[in-house]
Amino acid sequence: MIVAIDGPAASGKSTSAKLLAKELGFLYLDTGAMYRCVSWAVIKDEIDLSNDRQLLNFLKIFKIDLKNTGNRSSFYVNNKDVTDLIRKSNISQRVSEVSAIPDIRDFMVDIQRNYAKSKNCVMDGRDIGTVVFPKAEVKFFIIASDEVRAKRRKLELESLGEKKSLSELIDEIRRRDDFDSNRGHSPLKKAFDAIEIDTTDLSIDEQVKLMLGIVKQKIIGNKK
Ligand code: CDP
């Protein structure tokens, strides 16, 4: 079974996806983190995204690994642990541009489909229910107000030692949503059959409980 979770930036997708996967005993894949990993490497290697040959050579040697230990998912790029580095704002500022490149998306989508091959999986991102797994058994589209999303991002950045004002973060989030929703390849949009959940006024516990109930109902329905 695939549970697809999409939605705009910092809407609570990853937090709920991770806990939901744990409750269900499913694998979890944060595809946003994958695009952040490739963005980190593009910045480090100073790749010119308009140079096709340079980009293809870069992708040939680009290796991404995921290690799940306890509650933490760690991401490695060419054997370097980049888990904390990819959450920083220099990455958030470039990731939409990098993830709009078709060759990069094709590369990532292959990995994502392979990861979930014949396994139960919760996957979150922007195009999981629309492009990666259009036949996913359960699809959620998670939203929250701009202010609440910026507050969540602010707390996350503070835990990494970075300070940003709320208004700066609101601007950054809106800019990224706008770019993600208007790109030509796999834009962020709600699948017609996705269940929308507004997490503005929900605690993490409440949102996970709500989602878990919906998935369990589906599992029971499948058994009948
Ligand atoms: O954590 P947050 O919701 O802010 O973002 P993320 O899930 O880490 O995703 C970072 C960026 O990667 C997004 O803004 C998209 O540009 C891109 N992304 C994508 O294009 N497709 C996905 N399936 C997941 C992320």
Residues whose N, C-alpha, C, O or C-beta is under 5 A from the ligand:
A	BS01	CDP	P8 A9 A10 S11 T31 G32 A33 Y35 V95 S96 S99 D124 G125 R126 D127 R176 D180
